[in-house]
Amino acid sequence: MTSPLPTLSVVLPNYNHSAHLPATLESILGQSAPPTEVIIIDDCSTDNSVTVIEEFARRHSSIRFLRNEKNRGAVASFNRGIDEAKGDYLVMAPADDEMRPGFLEKSLHALGRYPQAGACSSVCQYRDMSSGLTWLLGTSLGNRERFIGPDEMVALGRRGQLLVATSSMIVKRRDFLAVGKYRAELAWHCDWFAYFAVAFRHGMCFVPEVLAEFRIYKDGFSGKGMRQPERQREALRQILETLELPEFADVSQRFRQCAALASFGNPMFRLIAGHRAYWKYLTPLYLRAWAWWSAKLAARRMLPDSVARLCLRLAGYQRAPAAPTP
């Protein structure tokens, strides 16, 4: 007899995404293992989002529709939904993305088999909506479903293989609350920090299939923010400050051991190099990884899309994962 799947809440903030909402909600509600509840928080939209959401809510009893009394932003809306959630696990769903078929069922089955895991990740396809470029993240984690403990995560990171797509994450609500949910001061990096903090503390399980897609919009929350150097610098500084807090002493060591901060390239390097308190992150591994990530980021900015597409293919970022092994 098959054990029942864990309960799961999908949290979906919305601000003026009425054009995307029908496809997004259909992809969530049409999953082979539907979520226990879908909490939609409208952040004072000025389009017809409310009409769209109310129509779906009339047809689907699993939808809980909340409306902010004033525009509070994406992070506050996510956190309101997390506070309202009742599921054992959480999915934070952008209103302009779609879930791939089987995402919830396969991830929840893995979490049921590895209840010690704080999160589950799968292979994710990234799609740049302005250039059309696509690439896969997560294929470096192998071709079998498995639990990856904190020490193994560090080992993978030291080999440059800890390429985890946070957009494909399902996270244990209890562990997510323990790291402070989404920390507003981390801005568009708050999801990255929270998921990695949970995984570095409790480990994660991995499903070696493309089960998620993340769409990169030029004027999206993170894209727009990272193009503003001062705001990006402050968000990165807040990551370093948060890692210095006593409650993160256990995970900050793992961030340092596998040079997880190197992926932020030159802005993070300048912050670390400029403050003696952060020099502990300047390990030989970090310097090698920083040089590699900086070269990749610079190449992506300078290369024509056609050349970038060829480089992604040659580097294996567009190669589908091998068939899962038992």
BALUM-204024 format. One record per residue: x, y, z of N, C-alpha, C in turn. Coordinates in nm, 3 decimals, padded with zeros to 5 digits. Atoms other than C-alpha are relative to their C-alpha. Example, Ala and Ser with C-alpha at 12.3 -4.5 7.8 and 13.67 -1.06 7.14 Angstrom:
2
      n.u      n.v      n.w     ca.u     ca.v     ca.w      c.u      c.v      c.w
   00.089  -00.119   00.000   01.230  -00.450   00.780   00.090   00.120   00.000
  -00.082  -00.119  -00.006   01.367  -00.106   00.714  -00.077   00.109   00.073
//
This chain:
326
      n.u      n.v      n.w     ca.u     ca.v     ca.w      c.u      c.v      c.w
   00.085  -00.120   00.000   00.000   00.000   00.000   00.088   00.125   00.000
  -00.081  -00.120   00.014   00.140   00.338  -00.106  -00.033   00.098   00.112
   00.020  -00.098  -00.106   00.192   00.591   00.174  -00.054   00.129  -00.059
   00.053  -00.128   00.051  -00.002   00.918   00.137   00.113   00.102  -00.015
  -00.100  -00.104   00.021   00.198   01.209   00.001  -00.009   00.105   00.109
   00.005  -00.110  -00.097   00.296   01.490   00.238  -00.092   00.111  -00.049
   00.083  -00.114   00.039   00.068   01.793   00.244   00.088   00.114  -00.049
  -00.080  -00.105   00.063   00.183   02.090   00.038  -00.085   00.122  -00.028
   00.063  -00.128   00.029   00.091   02.456   00.010   00.079   00.071  -00.109
  -00.061  -00.086   00.101   00.161   02.662  -00.302  -00.033   00.144   00.037
   00.018  -00.142  -00.031   00.213   03.032  -00.227   00.030   00.080  -00.127
  -00.013  -00.070   00.128   00.157   03.260  -00.526  -00.039   00.147   00.016
   00.032  -00.143  -00.001   00.183   03.641  -00.497  -00.027   00.048  -00.143
   00.032  -00.051   00.133   00.043   03.842  -00.784  -00.009   00.152   00.003
   00.019  -00.143   00.022   00.077   04.198  -00.904  -00.004   00.025  -00.150
   00.020  -00.034   00.140  -00.067   04.281  -01.245   00.048  -00.107  -00.098
  -00.039   00.109   00.090  -00.004   03.939  -01.399  -00.123  -00.072  -00.056
   00.123   00.063   00.047  -00.357   03.878  -01.527   00.021  -00.076  -00.132
  -00.023   00.068   00.129  -00.219   03.781  -01.870   00.063  -00.137   00.020
  -00.069   00.126  -00.024  -00.010   03.500  -01.718  -00.078  -00.094   00.094
   00.063   00.078  -00.106  -00.238   03.385  -01.436  -00.075  -00.124  -00.048
   00.073   00.121   00.040  -00.468   03.147  -01.630   00.091  -00.119  -00.028
  -00.091   00.111   00.030  -00.178   02.938  -01.765   00.073  -00.047   00.125
  -00.070   00.035  -00.123   00.006   02.951  -01.432  -00.088  -00.084   00.091
   00.090   00.072  -00.089  -00.296   02.838  -01.230  -00.042  -00.135  -00.058
   00.033   00.129   00.062  -00.392   02.568  -01.479   00.114  -00.099   00.019
  -00.114   00.091  -00.015  -00.039   02.426  -01.456   00.012  -00.051   00.143
  -00.005   00.041  -00.141  -00.062   02.416  -01.074  -00.115  -00.094   00.033
   00.119   00.077  -00.035  -00.416   02.285  -01.043  -00.013  -00.127  -00.081
   00.006   00.119   00.085  -00.366   02.032  -01.322   00.109  -00.102   00.029
  -00.106   00.094  -00.036  -00.074   01.855  -01.149  -00.059  -00.137   00.032
   00.045   00.137  -00.030  -00.102   01.476  -01.115  -00.017  -00.022   00.149
   00.021  -00.001  -00.145  -00.068   01.531  -00.739  -00.027   00.145   00.038
   00.031  -00.142  -00.025  -00.251   01.861  -00.680   00.040   00.041   00.141
  -00.036  -00.048  -00.133  -00.143   02.078  -00.387  -00.119  -00.005   00.095
   00.104  -00.004  -00.101  -00.338   02.070  -00.062  -00.074   00.134  -00.005
   00.060  -00.133   00.009  -00.398   02.443  -00.098   00.088   00.089  -00.089
  -00.070  -00.102   00.080  -00.306   02.730  -00.331  -00.037   00.134   00.059
   00.024  -00.128  -00.065  -00.270   03.059  -00.145   00.045   00.110  -00.096
  -00.030  -00.109   00.094  -00.291   03.356  -00.383  -00.014   00.132   00.075
   00.000  -00.131  -00.065  -00.201   03.700  -00.248   00.009   00.106  -00.108
  -00.006  -00.108   00.098  -00.293   03.991  -00.472   00.050   00.126   00.068
  -00.069  -00.114  -00.060  -00.074   04.294  -00.407  -00.051   00.132  -00.057
   00.065  -00.122   00.049  -00.324   04.565  -00.509   00.021   00.019  -00.150
  -00.012  -00.009   00.146  -00.319   04.488  -00.880  -00.094   00.106  -00.057
   00.083  -00.100   00.067  -00.454   04.756  -01.114  -00.056  -00.052  -00.132
   00.059   00.061   00.119  -00.535   04.519  -01.402  -00.120  -00.085   00.044
   00.116   00.081  -00.035  -00.811   04.254  -01.404   00.038  -00.130   00.070
  -00.046   00.120  -00.070  -00.615   04.005  -01.191  -00.105  -00.053   00.097
   00.097   00.044  -00.101  -00.879   03.996  -00.917  -00.114  -00.077  -00.065
   00.108   00.071   00.072  -01.148   03.894  -01.167   00.046  -00.139  -00.040
  -00.054   00.130   00.041  -00.927   03.614  -01.299   00.011  -00.094   00.119
  -00.020   00.084  -00.119  -00.841   03.487  -00.951  -00.134  -00.044   00.058
   00.131   00.034  -00.056  -01.201   03.501  -00.827  -00.071  -00.106  -00.083
   00.060   00.102   00.085  -01.316   03.297  -01.126   00.062  -00.137   00.026
  -00.065   00.127  -00.032  -01.059   03.027  -01.054  -00.041  -00.048   00.139
   00.038   00.037  -00.136  -01.147   03.034  -00.683  -00.140  -00.058   00.007
   00.137   00.055   00.002  -01.513   02.969  -00.764   00.000  -00.145  -00.047
  -00.004   00.135   00.058  -01.414   02.655  -00.954   00.090  -00.097   00.075
  -00.096   00.087  -00.069  -01.140   02.525  -00.724   00.000   00.033   00.149
   00.011  -00.023  -00.144  -01.199   02.489  -00.351   00.135   00.005   00.071
  -00.133  -00.002  -00.063  -00.826   02.450  -00.282   00.063   00.139  -00.001
  -00.056  -00.135   00.008  -00.766   02.818  -00.364  -00.046   00.083   00.119
   00.027  -00.100  -00.105  -00.743   03.064  -00.075   00.050   00.135  -00.053
  -00.033  -00.127   00.061  -00.752   03.421  -00.204   00.009   00.109   00.107
  -00.024  -00.108  -00.094  -00.600   03.699   00.007   00.036   00.126  -00.078
  -00.032  -00.126   00.067  -00.571   04.067  -00.083   00.070   00.093   00.098
  -00.071  -00.097  -00.084  -00.313   04.307   00.059  -00.077   00.132   00.003
   00.071  -00.127  -00.013  -00.463   04.629   00.192   00.075   00.114  -00.069
  -00.080  -00.094   00.078  -00.176   04.818   00.023   00.111  -00.079  -00.067
  -00.106   00.069   00.073   00.103   04.731  -00.216   00.120  -00.019   00.091
  -00.106   00.031  -00.096   00.367   04.554  -00.005   00.124  -00.060  -00.066
  -00.114   00.059   00.068   00.597   04.399  -00.266  -00.001  -00.152   00.006
   00.001   00.146   00.016   00.678   04.041  -00.360   00.043  -00.073   00.127
  -00.053   00.072  -00.116   00.880   03.944  -00.051  -00.102  -00.002   00.114
   00.101  -00.005  -00.106   00.618   04.062   00.200  -00.121  -00.085  -00.035
   00.115   00.081   00.040   00.345   03.893  -00.003   00.030  -00.148   00.014
  -00.039   00.139  -00.021   00.534   03.564  -00.009  -00.006  -00.035   00.149
  -00.004   00.030  -00.142   00.588   03.583   00.366  -00.140  -00.004   00.061
   00.138   00.007  -00.049   00.219   03.654   00.429  -00.061  -00.136  -00.035
   00.052   00.130   00.040   00.131   03.343   00.231   00.062  -00.114   00.080
  -00.068   00.103  -00.080   00.390   03.136   00.421  -00.061  -00.007   00.140
   00.062  -00.002  -00.133   00.238   03.247   00.752  -00.139  -00.064  -00.002
   00.135   00.055   00.012  -00.105   03.141   00.627   00.000  -00.149  -00.034
  -00.004   00.136   00.053   00.010   02.806   00.487  -00.017  -00.104   00.110
   00.023   00.111  -00.093  -00.093   02.480   00.653   00.073  -00.128  -00.042
  -00.065   00.121   00.049   00.101   02.228   00.443   00.132  -00.029   00.069
  -00.132   00.038  -00.053   00.406   02.034   00.560   00.112   00.059  -00.085
  -00.101  -00.051   00.094   00.592   02.159   00.251  -00.056   00.119  -00.075
   00.035  -00.123   00.069   00.592   02.481   00.051   00.061   00.003  -00.140
  -00.053  -00.041   00.130   00.630   02.582  -00.311  -00.031   00.148  -00.016
   00.020  -00.141   00.028   00.681   02.952  -00.382  -00.005   00.016  -00.152
   00.024   00.001   00.145   00.535   03.005  -00.729  -00.016   00.142  -00.054
   00.021  -00.128   00.066   00.585   03.320  -00.937  -00.127  -00.004  -00.086
   00.125  -00.005   00.074   00.265   03.433  -01.106   00.019  -00.007  -00.151
  -00.024   00.000   00.144   00.432   03.443  -01.448   00.077  -00.123  -00.047
  -00.063   00.127   00.038   00.579   03.089  -01.450  -00.105  -00.110  -00.005
   00.089   00.115   00.005   00.421   02.750  -01.519   00.072  -00.122   00.055
  -00.056   00.125  -00.051   00.476   02.418  -01.341  -00.002  -00.105  -00.110
  -00.002   00.111   00.094   00.581   02.126  -01.555  -00.078  -00.120   00.055
   00.075   00.117  -00.047   00.367   01.809  -01.540   00.088  -00.092   00.085
  -00.070   00.095  -00.086   00.468   01.573  -01.260   00.091   00.062   00.103
  -00.092  -00.067  -00.093   00.668   01.835  -01.068  -00.035  -00.032   00.146
   00.038   00.019  -00.140   00.471   01.807  -00.743   00.003  -00.148   00.039
   00.007   00.142  -00.037   00.411   01.431  -00.750   00.139  -00.061   00.017
  -00.132   00.062  -00.007   00.770   01.331  -00.821   00.084   00.059   00.114
  -00.075  -00.062  -00.109   00.916   01.582  -00.575  -00.052  -00.046   00.136
   00.058   00.043  -00.127   00.675   01.485  -00.297   00.029  -00.146   00.029
  -00.039   00.140  -00.022   00.744   01.115  -00.350   00.143  -00.008   00.051
  -00.140   00.000  -00.047   01.117   01.188  -00.309   00.008   00.047   00.144
  -00.001  -00.050  -00.137   01.052   01.389   00.007  -00.058  -00.102   00.097
   00.054   00.105  -00.084   00.841   01.105   00.141   00.102  -00.110   00.027
  -00.103   00.104  -00.018   01.132   00.865   00.088   00.119   00.051   00.083
  -00.112  -00.057  -00.075   01.383   01.104   00.246  -00.054   00.109   00.094
   00.065  -00.099  -00.086   01.191   01.272   00.531   00.098   00.088   00.076
  -00.099  -00.083  -00.069   01.516   01.404   00.684   00.036   00.124  -00.081
  -00.039  -00.111   00.088   01.562   01.639   00.386  -00.082   00.125   00.030
   00.070  -00.127  -00.018   01.477   02.005   00.432  -00.060   00.053  -00.128
   00.047  -00.051   00.129   01.414   02.053   00.061   00.020  -00.107  -00.107
  -00.019   00.087   00.117   01.390   01.882  -00.276   00.019   00.088  -00.123
  -00.027  -00.074   00.123   01.530   02.005  -00.606  -00.001  -00.097  -00.118
  -00.007   00.078   00.123   01.513   01.884  -00.964   00.075   00.083  -00.104
  -00.064  -00.076   00.108   01.666   01.989  -01.295  -00.098   00.109  -00.046
   00.083  -00.113   00.041   01.536   02.329  -01.406   00.048   00.055  -00.133
  -00.036  -00.068   00.124   01.527   02.485  -01.750  -00.018   00.151   00.018
   00.006  -00.146  -00.005   01.610   02.854  -01.751  -00.026   00.052  -00.141
   00.034  -00.057   00.129   01.464   03.063  -02.031   00.007   00.153   00.008
  -00.011  -00.145   00.008   01.575   03.420  -02.105  -00.103   00.050  -00.102
   00.111  -00.038   00.087   01.258   03.576  -02.245   00.037   00.108  -00.101
  -00.038  -00.104   00.096   01.441   03.862  -02.418   00.087  -00.054  -00.112
  -00.091   00.054   00.102   01.705   03.658  -02.603  -00.043  -00.136  -00.055
   00.040   00.136   00.042   01.537   03.317  -02.625   00.098  -00.107   00.043
  -00.097   00.099  -00.045   01.843   03.149  -02.471  -00.059  -00.090   00.109
   00.043   00.094  -00.104   01.772   02.837  -02.266   00.119  -00.082   00.045
  -00.104   00.089  -00.052   01.992   02.625  -02.043  -00.056  -00.077   00.118
   00.044   00.085  -00.109   01.959   02.354  -01.782   00.092   00.016   00.120
  -00.078  -00.007  -00.123   02.070   02.373  -01.420  -00.042  -00.116   00.089
   00.028   00.113  -00.087   02.099   02.070  -01.196   00.049  -00.132  -00.054
  -00.044   00.127   00.059   02.232   01.807  -01.435   00.129  -00.049   00.063
  -00.127   00.040  -00.061   02.564   01.808  -01.247  -00.019  -00.083   00.127
   00.025   00.071  -00.125   02.396   01.646  -00.946  -00.023  -00.150  -00.021
   00.009   00.144   00.024   02.371   01.305  -01.114  -00.126  -00.042  -00.072
   00.114   00.051   00.074   02.117   01.079  -01.280  -00.079  -00.105   00.079
   00.084   00.086  -00.084   01.952   00.905  -00.986  -00.060   00.082   00.114
   00.062  -00.066  -00.114   01.710   01.016  -00.721   00.078  -00.035   00.126
  -00.080   00.028  -00.118   01.895   01.053  -00.394  -00.012   00.113   00.102
  -00.014  -00.100  -00.105   01.944   01.235  -00.066   00.144   00.049  -00.001
  -00.132  -00.061  -00.004   02.237   01.477  -00.057   00.013   00.072   00.134
  -00.018  -00.059  -00.132   02.349   01.554   00.298   00.084   00.126  -00.004
  -00.076  -00.125  -00.002   02.511   01.882   00.403   00.149  -00.017  -00.034
  -00.142   00.021   00.030   02.865   01.739   00.391   00.022  -00.031  -00.148
  -00.014   00.031   00.143   02.810   01.598   00.042  -00.027   00.125  -00.084
   00.022  -00.126   00.071   02.670   01.934  -00.068   00.128   00.082  -00.006
  -00.127  -00.074  -00.002   02.995   02.096   00.040   00.100  -00.064  -00.096
  -00.093   00.070   00.090   03.195   01.829  -00.145  -00.034   00.029  -00.146
   00.041  -00.033   00.137   02.990   01.890  -00.462   00.039   00.144  -00.035
  -00.035  -00.139   00.024   03.044   02.263  -00.425   00.148   00.018  -00.024
  -00.146  -00.011   00.016   03.419   02.219  -00.394   00.043  -00.050  -00.138
  -00.030   00.049   00.135   03.412   02.032  -00.727  -00.073   00.081  -00.109
   00.072  -00.082   00.097   03.199   02.300  -00.893  -00.127  -00.064  -00.051
   00.118   00.073   00.046   02.898   02.069  -00.916  -00.128   00.034   00.075
   00.118  -00.035  -00.079   02.659   02.228  -00.667  -00.079   00.109  -00.072
   00.079  -00.094   00.079   02.450   02.397  -00.936  -00.147  -00.034   00.020
   00.135   00.031  -00.043   02.110   02.393  -00.771  -00.094   00.112  -00.043
   00.100  -00.098   00.044   01.806   02.567  -00.919  -00.101   00.022   00.112
   00.095  -00.026  -00.109   01.615   02.731  -00.635  -00.143   00.007  -00.052
   00.135  -00.007   00.057   01.319   02.776  -00.871  -00.065  -00.137  -00.013
   00.058   00.134   00.003   01.271   02.398  -00.868  -00.014  -00.059   00.140
  -00.003   00.047  -00.139   01.273   02.377  -00.487  -00.139  -00.016   00.060
   00.108   00.015  -00.097   01.009   02.237  -00.257   00.069  -00.007   00.136
  -00.070  -00.012  -00.128   01.097   02.318   00.105  -00.093  -00.036   00.115
   00.076   00.035  -00.120   00.985   02.187   00.444  -00.036   00.129   00.075
   00.046  -00.127  -00.059   00.776   02.462   00.603   00.067   00.025   00.135
  -00.059  -00.016  -00.134   00.912   02.401   00.955   00.144   00.052  -00.009
  -00.140  -00.041   00.015   01.273   02.437   00.839   00.010   00.140  -00.063
   00.000  -00.130   00.065   01.188   02.739   00.624  -00.030   00.111   00.101
   00.030  -00.097  -00.105   01.036   02.921   00.921   00.122   00.021   00.089
  -00.115  -00.007  -00.089   01.350   02.843   01.122   00.112   00.090  -00.054
  -00.103  -00.088   00.057   01.572   03.039   00.879  -00.055   00.141  -00.024
   00.053  -00.137   00.008   01.342   03.342   00.893  -00.080   00.031  -00.124
   00.079  -00.019   00.123   01.136   03.288   00.575   00.084   00.080  -00.101
  -00.071  -00.088   00.091   01.227   03.539   00.303   00.038   00.128   00.075
  -00.047  -00.119  -00.070   01.441   03.814   00.453   00.001   00.119  -00.096
   00.021  -00.111   00.092   01.337   04.142   00.294   00.130   00.074  -00.030
  -00.124  -00.074   00.021   01.683   04.296   00.340   00.090  -00.064  -00.106
  -00.079   00.068   00.103   01.828   04.036   00.100  -00.058   00.020  -00.140
   00.063  -00.036   00.127   01.594   04.161  -00.175  -00.018  -00.122  -00.089
   00.021   00.107   00.098   01.601   03.941  -00.488   00.087  -00.122   00.025
  -00.080   00.117  -00.036   01.855   03.706  -00.327  -00.057  -00.074   00.121
   00.054   00.059  -00.123   01.627   03.616  -00.035  -00.037  -00.146  -00.019
   00.035   00.141   00.022   01.509   03.291  -00.194   00.126  -00.086  -00.005
  -00.127   00.073   00.008   01.865   03.179  -00.278   00.054  -00.027   00.139
  -00.057   00.016  -00.133   01.979   03.239   00.078  -00.083  -00.098   00.083
   00.086   00.083  -00.084   01.679   03.074   00.246   00.009  -00.147  -00.038
  -00.003   00.139   00.043   01.686   02.758   00.035   00.136  -00.064   00.030
  -00.131   00.057  -00.028   02.061   02.710   00.068   00.022  -00.015   00.150
  -00.014   00.013  -00.145   02.048   02.776   00.443  -00.071  -00.125   00.050
   00.074   00.121  -00.039   01.782   02.506   00.482   00.076  -00.125  -00.044
  -00.067   00.119   00.052   01.972   02.259   00.261   00.134  -00.023   00.068
  -00.127   00.016  -00.069   02.309   02.325   00.427  -00.020  -00.048   00.144
   00.029   00.042  -00.137   02.142   02.256   00.761  -00.059  -00.142   00.006
   00.075   00.126  -00.008   01.924   01.952   00.678   00.022  -00.093  -00.120
  -00.014   00.080   00.121   02.032   01.825   00.337  -00.120   00.016  -00.092
   00.107  -00.011   00.099   01.817   01.796   00.026  -00.007  -00.129  -00.079
   00.008   00.112   00.093   01.685   01.529  -00.203  -00.007   00.057  -00.142
  -00.014  -00.044   00.138   01.722   01.545  -00.580  -00.071  -00.097  -00.093
   00.069   00.079   00.103   01.506   01.425  -00.870   00.065   00.035  -00.134
  -00.079  -00.031   00.121   01.712   01.396  -01.194  -00.084   00.014  -00.127
   00.084  -00.025   00.117   01.441   01.517  -01.433  -00.027   00.149  -00.011
   00.034  -00.141   00.021   01.352   01.853  -01.587  -00.146   00.017   00.040
   00.135  -00.013  -00.055   01.050   01.936  -01.372  -00.041   00.145   00.022
   00.032  -00.141  -00.024   01.067   02.316  -01.352   00.057   00.086  -00.111
  -00.051  -00.099   00.096   01.115   02.616  -01.578  -00.004   00.136   00.067
  -00.008  -00.135  -00.054   01.230   02.960  -01.470   00.016   00.097  -00.115
  -00.003  -00.098   00.109   01.160   03.252  -01.701   00.063   00.130   00.049
  -00.072  -00.122  -00.037   01.394   03.548  -01.689  -00.054   00.115  -00.082
   00.054  -00.119   00.064   01.224   03.877  -01.765   00.090   00.119   00.030
  -00.091  -00.113  -00.015   01.436   04.186  -01.821  -00.049   00.096   00.108
   00.056  -00.095  -00.096   01.200   04.398  -01.609  -00.061  -00.071   00.120
   00.046   00.071  -00.117   01.131   04.131  -01.348   00.064   00.052   00.127
  -00.047  -00.046  -00.132   01.196   04.178  -00.975   00.151  -00.011   00.011
  -00.144   00.018  -00.017   01.547   04.032  -00.977   00.079   00.066  -00.113
  -00.073  -00.055   00.114   01.650   04.138  -01.328   00.017   00.151   00.010
  -00.005  -00.145  -00.011   01.565   04.501  -01.270   00.089   00.043   00.117
  -00.078  -00.037  -00.117   01.722   04.508  -00.925   00.149  -00.017  -00.021
  -00.142   00.027   00.016   02.052   04.353  -01.025   00.067   00.094  -00.100
  -00.059  -00.098   00.092   02.099   04.615  -01.297   00.023   00.136   00.069
  -00.024  -00.123  -00.075   02.110   04.885  -01.026   00.116  -00.026   00.097
  -00.120   00.039  -00.076   02.468   04.862  -00.888  -00.008   00.026   00.149
   00.003  -00.031  -00.143   02.404   05.034  -00.555  -00.097  -00.091   00.075
   00.098   00.088  -00.065   02.095   04.828  -00.474   00.053  -00.144   00.004
  -00.057   00.135   00.002   02.271   04.507  -00.581   00.110  -00.012   00.105
  -00.108   00.003  -00.099   02.572   04.593  -00.367  -00.057  -00.011   00.142
   00.059   00.004  -00.133   02.350   04.652  -00.064  -00.062  -00.137   00.029
   00.059   00.134  -00.020   02.165   04.322  -00.115   00.110  -00.103   00.029
  -00.111   00.092  -00.025   02.498   04.136  -00.133   00.064   00.025   00.136
  -00.054  -00.031  -00.133   02.626   04.318   00.176  -00.088  -00.061   00.109
   00.092   00.057  -00.099   02.318   04.203   00.361   00.014  -00.152   00.010
  -00.029   00.144  -00.008   02.396   03.841   00.269   00.116  -00.024   00.095
  -00.116   00.015  -00.086   02.735   03.878   00.435  -00.034   00.031   00.145
   00.040  -00.035  -00.136   02.581   04.048   00.738  -00.086  -00.110   00.062
   00.087   00.106  -00.051   02.320   03.775   00.772   00.081  -00.123   00.037
  -00.085   00.115  -00.031   02.587   03.504   00.760   00.079   00.020   00.128
  -00.072  -00.028  -00.124   02.755   03.677   01.056  -00.089  -00.015   00.124
   00.090   00.012  -00.114   02.445   03.636   01.275   00.025  -00.132   00.072
  -00.027   00.124  -00.076   02.488   03.378   01.556  -00.086  -00.118  -00.043
   00.088   00.111   00.037   02.189   03.176   01.437   00.038  -00.068  -00.131
  -00.045   00.060   00.125   02.365   03.110   01.106   00.147  -00.045   00.006
  -00.140   00.042  -00.014   02.706   03.010   01.246   00.023  -00.136  -00.064
  -00.017   00.134   00.056   02.646   02.650   01.136   00.004   00.002  -00.152
   00.005   00.001   00.146   02.555   02.726   00.775   00.104   00.092  -00.063
  -00.100  -00.091   00.059   02.800   03.015   00.723   00.130  -00.074  -00.027
  -00.121   00.079   00.022   03.082   02.766   00.760  -00.010  -00.080  -00.129
   00.017   00.079   00.122   02.937   02.556   00.478   00.001   00.090  -00.124
  -00.010  -00.096   00.111   02.889   02.861   00.255   00.146   00.027  -00.032
  -00.143  -00.031   00.020   03.259   02.934   00.309   00.075  -00.121  -00.055
  -00.076   00.119   00.039   03.383   02.576   00.268  -00.016  -00.033  -00.148
   00.019   00.035   00.142   03.234   02.538  -00.080  -00.003   00.122  -00.091
  -00.010  -00.123   00.080   03.281   02.899  -00.197  -00.131   00.034  -00.070
   00.131  -00.024   00.061   02.907   02.941  -00.256  -00.020   00.145  -00.042
   00.017  -00.142   00.031   02.944   03.321  -00.267   00.069   00.041  -00.130
  -00.076  -00.037   00.120   03.170   03.311  -00.573  -00.090   00.026  -00.120
   00.088  -00.014   00.116   02.873   03.291  -00.810  -00.051   00.143  -00.018
   00.044  -00.139   00.011   02.797   03.659  -00.738   00.105   00.089  -00.067
  -00.096  -00.070   00.083   03.108   03.759  -00.930   00.069   00.117   00.067
  -00.082  -00.111  -00.047   03.292   04.089  -00.897  -00.062   00.084   00.111
   00.055  -00.083  -00.109   03.044   04.285  -00.680   00.021  -00.064   00.138
  -00.021   00.066  -00.128   03.065   04.025  -00.402   00.149  -00.004   00.036
  -00.145   00.002  -00.026   03.444   03.994  -00.438   00.048   00.132   00.058
  -00.043  -00.131  -00.048   03.488   04.367  -00.390  -00.047   00.024   00.144
   00.049  -00.015  -00.137   03.272   04.361  -00.076   00.085  -00.081   00.098
  -00.078   00.087  -00.089   03.462   04.068   00.074   00.143   00.053   00.017
  -00.138  -00.047  -00.006   03.805   04.207  -00.014   00.013   00.133   00.074
  -00.006  -00.133  -00.060   03.715   04.550   00.121  -00.028   00.005   00.148
   00.033   00.001  -00.143   03.621   04.441   00.474   00.069  -00.118   00.068
  -00.080   00.103  -00.067   03.857   04.252   00.702  -00.087  -00.109   00.062
   00.087   00.098  -00.066   03.565   04.080   00.879  -00.041  -00.112  -00.095
   00.044   00.100   00.099   03.485   03.896   00.553   00.116  -00.073  -00.067
  -00.115   00.062   00.068   03.839   03.791   00.457   00.002  -00.152   00.016
   00.003   00.145  -00.018   03.767   03.443   00.590  -00.060  -00.071  -00.120
   00.058   00.061   00.121   03.573   03.383   00.268   00.099  -00.004  -00.115
  -00.098  -00.008   00.110   03.882   03.458   00.055   00.093  -00.122   00.002
  -00.079   00.123   00.005   03.999   03.098   00.038   00.053  -00.021  -00.142
  -00.046   00.030   00.137   04.200   02.963  -00.258  -00.112  -00.054  -00.088
   00.113   00.052   00.078   03.886   02.774  -00.366  -00.090   00.114  -00.044
   00.085  -00.114   00.036   03.682   03.095  -00.356   00.063   00.080  -00.114
  -00.064  -00.081   00.103   03.939   03.283  -00.565  -00.005  -00.068  -00.136
   00.010   00.072   00.127   03.945   03.010  -00.831  -00.143   00.005  -00.054
   00.139   00.001   00.043   03.566   02.989  -00.839  -00.046   00.140  -00.043
   00.036  -00.137   00.037   03.529   03.368  -00.846   00.054   00.035  -00.139
  -00.057  -00.029   00.131   03.763   03.395  -01.145  -00.079  -00.068  -00.110
   00.076   00.075   00.100   03.566   03.128  -01.330  -00.139   00.061  -00.021
   00.133  -00.060   00.013   03.224   03.279  -01.254   00.008   00.139  -00.064
  -00.014  -00.134   00.058   03.346   03.630  -01.340   00.022  -00.008  -00.150
  -00.024   00.017   00.144   03.474   03.508  -01.677  -00.128  -00.039  -00.072
   00.126   00.042   00.063   03.143   03.337  -01.751  -00.099   00.115  -00.009
   00.094  -00.112   00.000   02.937   03.641  -01.653   00.041   00.107  -00.100
  -00.048  -00.100   00.095   03.157   03.875  -01.857  -00.024  -00.046  -00.143
   00.020   00.054   00.134   03.138   03.646  -02.159  -00.147   00.008  -00.040
   00.142  -00.005   00.031   02.760   03.630  -02.135  -00.044   00.141  -00.037
   00.037  -00.138   00.030   02.737   04.010  -02.136   00.053   00.044  -00.136
  -00.067  -00.051   00.121   02.974   04.055  -02.432  -00.030  -00.082  -00.125
   00.016   00.084   00.118   02.902   03.760  -02.660  -00.137   00.018  -00.065
   00.130   00.002   00.067   02.630   03.771  -02.926  -00.079  -00.124   00.043
   00.083   00.112  -00.045   02.336   03.544  -02.846   00.031  -00.129  -00.074
  -00.029   00.120   00.076   02.429   03.304  -03.126   00.124  -00.071   00.052
  -00.123   00.057  -00.055   02.778   03.254  -02.980  -00.026  -00.054   00.141
   00.033   00.045  -00.136   02.641   03.231  -02.626  -00.076  -00.132  -00.004
   00.077   00.125   00.013   02.400   02.959  -02.741   00.093  -00.117  -00.031
  -00.097   00.105   00.032   02.688   02.761  -02.892   00.083  -00.036   00.122
  -00.080   00.026  -00.121   02.894   02.798  -02.573  -00.079  -00.080   00.103
   00.084   00.074  -00.094   02.604   02.677  -02.359  -00.013  -00.146  -00.042
   00.014   00.137   00.048   02.564   02.373  -02.581   00.130  -00.078   00.019
  -00.128   00.069  -00.014   02.935   02.290  -02.580   00.034  -00.029   00.146
  -00.028   00.019  -00.142   02.952   02.331  -02.201  -00.095  -00.100   00.064
   00.091   00.100  -00.053   02.666   02.085  -02.158  -00.122   00.055   00.072
   00.112  -00.059  -00.073   02.413   02.333  -02.016  -00.133  -00.016  -00.074
   00.124   00.023   00.074   02.161   02.246  -02.288  -00.025  -00.149  -00.023
   00.013   00.145   00.018   02.206   01.869  -02.268  -00.098  -00.055   00.102
   00.099   00.058  -00.089   01.909   01.684  -02.124   00.067  -00.101   00.092
  -00.060   00.097  -00.092   01.986   01.473  -01.816  -00.014  -00.142  -00.051
   00.006   00.142   00.039   02.063   01.107  -01.873  -00.121  -00.065   00.065
   00.113   00.072  -00.056   01.786   00.859  -01.810   00.029  -00.038   00.145
  -00.024   00.031  -00.141   01.741   00.814  -01.433   00.034  -00.146   00.022
  -00.035   00.138  -00.035   01.902   00.504  -01.286  -00.072  -00.037   00.128
   00.071   00.038  -00.121   01.723   00.302  -01.019   00.087   00.015   00.124
//
